[in-house]
Amino acid sequence: MDAIERVQSAITMVEEARSVPLSASCVVHRGELLEILDQAQKSFPVDFDLAQQILLQQDQILEEARISGDHIIAMAREEVAQMVEQTEIVSAARKESQRILDEVDAEAKKEREEIEAYIDSRLATLEVILNKTLEVISRGRDRLGGLEENHALSELAE
């Protein structure tokens, strides 16, 4: 029990004490009240010393709290700055990746068109060759057909 609790206990004891009729006085047990007040008196120096130490340390405690608060705020600002930086980095990376994808798509489209043009030219060349080959075959068949007719005519003439 500290000094304040002991003083409060003494006050309660006086408030609850039996009244003397026709007087503002009351009857309390002198030994109990003196013991409570004596303990309170002994507690006061300890409590006062503790209170004075707290008062003396108040500035130091407040300074430590301010420094700690400043440190926490600085750490929070750094964390926010890192988050913002990471957000900017992520955003820049997304933009760069989209730019690269667009370049790759454009290059793929260009190469596809070049390949299709090359294939078309090769097929056109092959078509010309095949048409000439068909013409040669057709003329050859025509000659063969003409020879057979000539041969058939010569047999008839004989």
C-alpha positions as CSV (number, residue, x, y, z in Angstrom):
1,M,0.0,0.0,0.0
2,D,1.5,3.4,-0.9
3,A,1.1,6.7,1.0
4,I,-1.9,7.9,-0.9
5,E,-3.8,4.6,-0.3
6,R,-3.0,4.8,3.5
7,V,-4.2,8.4,3.7
8,Q,-7.3,7.4,1.9
9,S,-7.8,4.5,4.3
10,A,-7.5,6.9,7.3
11,I,-10.0,9.3,5.7
12,T,-12.4,6.4,5.2
13,M,-11.9,5.3,8.8
14,V,-12.8,8.8,10.1
15,E,-15.8,9.0,7.7
16,E,-17.2,5.7,8.9
17,A,-16.4,6.3,12.6
18,R,-19.2,6.5,15.1
19,S,-20.4,10.0,15.8
20,V,-20.5,11.5,19.3
21,P,-24.0,12.7,20.0
22,L,-24.7,16.4,19.7
23,S,-21.1,17.0,18.4
24,A,-19.1,17.0,15.2
25,S,-16.6,14.6,16.8
26,C,-16.3,10.9,16.2
27,V,-14.9,7.9,17.9
28,V,-12.0,6.2,16.2
29,H,-9.6,3.6,17.3
30,R,-6.6,5.6,18.1
31,G,-4.1,2.7,17.6
32,E,-5.4,1.7,14.2
33,L,-5.5,5.3,12.9
34,L,-2.0,6.1,14.3
35,E,-0.6,3.0,12.7
36,I,-2.1,3.9,9.3
37,L,-0.9,7.5,9.5
38,D,2.6,6.3,10.7
39,Q,2.9,3.9,7.7
40,A,1.7,6.8,5.4
41,Q,4.4,9.1,6.9
42,K,7.1,6.4,6.4
43,S,5.9,5.9,2.7
44,F,5.9,9.6,1.9
45,P,9.7,10.0,1.6
46,V,10.0,6.9,-0.6
47,D,7.0,8.1,-2.8
48,F,8.3,11.7,-2.8
49,D,11.8,10.5,-3.8
50,L,10.3,8.4,-6.6
51,A,8.2,11.3,-7.7
52,Q,11.2,13.7,-7.7
53,Q,13.2,11.1,-9.7
54,I,10.4,10.9,-12.2
55,L,10.2,14.7,-12.4
56,L,14.0,14.9,-12.9
57,Q,13.9,12.2,-15.5
58,Q,10.8,13.7,-17.2
59,D,12.9,15.8,-19.6
60,Q,15.1,12.8,-20.4
61,I,12.1,10.5,-20.8
62,L,10.4,13.0,-23.1
63,E,13.6,13.5,-25.1
64,E,14.0,9.7,-25.5
65,A,10.4,9.5,-26.5
66,R,10.8,12.3,-29.1
67,I,14.0,10.7,-30.5
68,S,12.2,7.3,-30.7
69,G,9.2,9.0,-32.4
70,D,11.5,10.8,-34.8
71,H,13.3,7.5,-35.5
72,I,10.0,5.7,-36.2
73,I,8.8,8.6,-38.5
74,A,12.2,8.5,-40.4
75,M,11.9,4.7,-40.8
76,A,8.3,5.1,-42.0
77,R,9.3,7.8,-44.5
78,E,12.1,5.6,-45.8
79,E,9.7,2.7,-46.2
80,V,7.2,4.8,-48.0
81,A,10.0,6.2,-50.3
82,Q,11.1,2.6,-51.0
83,M,7.5,1.6,-51.8
84,V,7.1,4.6,-54.1
85,E,10.4,3.8,-55.7
86,Q,9.4,0.2,-56.2
87,T,6.1,1.3,-57.6
88,E,8.0,3.6,-60.1
89,I,10.4,0.8,-60.9
90,V,7.6,-1.6,-61.5
91,S,5.8,0.9,-63.6
92,A,8.9,1.6,-65.6
93,A,9.5,-2.1,-66.0
94,R,6.0,-2.7,-67.2
95,K,6.3,0.2,-69.8
96,E,9.6,-1.2,-70.9
97,S,8.3,-4.7,-71.2
98,Q,5.3,-3.4,-73.3
99,R,7.7,-1.5,-75.5
100,I,9.8,-4.6,-76.1
101,L,6.7,-6.7,-76.8
102,D,5.5,-4.1,-79.3
103,E,8.9,-4.1,-81.0
104,V,8.9,-7.9,-81.1
105,D,5.4,-8.0,-82.6
106,A,6.4,-5.4,-85.2
107,E,9.5,-7.3,-86.1
108,A,7.6,-10.6,-86.3
109,K,5.0,-9.0,-88.6
110,K,7.7,-7.6,-90.8
111,E,9.6,-11.0,-91.0
112,R,6.3,-12.8,-91.6
113,E,5.6,-10.4,-94.5
114,E,9.1,-10.9,-95.9
115,I,8.8,-14.7,-95.6
116,E,5.4,-14.7,-97.3
117,A,6.8,-12.4,-100.1
118,Y,9.8,-14.8,-100.5
119,I,7.5,-17.9,-100.7
120,D,5.2,-16.1,-103.1
121,S,8.2,-15.3,-105.4
122,R,9.5,-18.8,-105.2
123,L,6.0,-20.2,-106.0
124,A,5.7,-17.8,-108.9
125,T,9.1,-18.9,-110.2
126,L,8.0,-22.6,-109.8
127,E,4.7,-21.8,-111.6
128,V,6.6,-20.3,-114.6
129,I,8.9,-23.3,-114.7
130,L,6.0,-25.7,-114.5
131,N,4.1,-23.8,-117.2
132,K,7.1,-24.0,-119.5
133,T,7.5,-27.7,-118.6
134,L,3.8,-28.2,-119.5
135,E,4.3,-26.4,-122.8
136,V,7.3,-28.6,-123.6
137,I,5.3,-31.7,-122.7
138,S,2.3,-30.5,-124.7
139,R,4.5,-29.8,-127.8
140,G,6.2,-33.1,-127.3
141,R,2.9,-34.9,-127.2
142,D,1.7,-32.9,-130.2
143,R,4.8,-33.9,-132.1
144,L,4.4,-37.5,-131.0
145,G,0.8,-37.3,-132.0
146,G,1.8,-35.8,-135.4
147,L,4.4,-38.5,-136.0
148,E,1.9,-41.2,-135.3
149,E,-0.5,-39.5,-137.7
150,N,2.2,-39.2,-140.3
151,H,3.2,-42.8,-139.6
152,A,-0.4,-43.9,-139.9
153,L,-0.8,-42.0,-143.2
154,S,2.4,-43.5,-144.6
155,E,1.1,-47.0,-143.8
156,L,-2.1,-46.2,-145.5
157,A,-0.3,-45.0,-148.5
158,E,1.6,-48.2,-148.8
